[in-house]
Amino acid sequence: MKVILAQPRGFCAGVVRAIEIVERALQKFGPPVYVRHEIVHNKHVVESLKAKGARFVEDLSEVPPNAVTIFSAHGVAKSVEEEAASRNLPVLNATCPLVTKVHNQGKRYVAQGRRLILIGHAGHPEVEGTMGQIAEPVTLVQTENDVDRLDIPSDTPVAYVTQTTLSVDDTRGIIAALHKRFTNIVGPETRDICYATQNRQTAVRELSKLVDVILVVGAKNSSNSNRLREIGEEAGTPCYLIADGSELDASWFKNAKTVGITAGASAPEVLVEEIIDAFAQRYAVSVETVSAAEEGVFFPLPRPLRETQAAE
Ligand code: SF4
């Protein structure tokens, strides 16, 4: 069995930073610290932080007075920031800087008097956070068909922003539909889709040319992992999204000589290693890598935790 690993795969700079914020907060302030929503969409990451003393809540009402509170990498609505401020909760914000960039871009468009359209998936916490950061109503579109159904006059000045973890190709189609629909429209094209999402999508496309089956390691609620699975599948390769090695199904590999593995931006590398180990117990395995991009992105920690970093 030949295993080909997609490069890059797994953790992005925003996820590394978010996890480090929780770990350093635990070191600096001691457990428990409270995290609103899963810090990143991965059960293994969440469980390991829970074991160190992090408590995960969905609503700030579950956070006791004065407890250190961390916002997840997906970002939060303004109302959540305001609630934390009104309760004087000490907050560490782990929102990925690339999500914050989209918030700021949306605010600038609205300040220019444009009606804002967000391309994204309903119910995803990043979408809820972005919509909740903009003072004016934001219109969500998820598909090209949604664009046809928009009840907005075609000469209205509009602008769009996108969720950071979408499929580049799907988004391009929606943007083209928006340009057809509106005469006065501005937006970042697909540049809001973050570097990590784009690189992992390019790598899975390369992988699909080389392998019989693709495994995407990632959580079922991870947007970028789901997009990787769809892109592998659209490229014509059977593609399975699995949380970890326990979900492997031998029937997927019956006629496969070459298996590709990639991982969503919130999936730890240890899960990929476990899967290779599981293969190695059944087959004679060789491992190669197909590289689509080099990544050297790093985001600094919030200031109070940077001091902890410097003190070590
Ligand atoms: S996937 Fe992109 S936007 Fe999301 S945390 Fe990673 S770098 Fe940030």
Residues whose N, C-alpha, C, O or C-beta is under 5 A from the ligand:
A	BS01	SF4	C12 A13 G14 V15 A73 C96 L98 V99 T164 C194 A196 A265
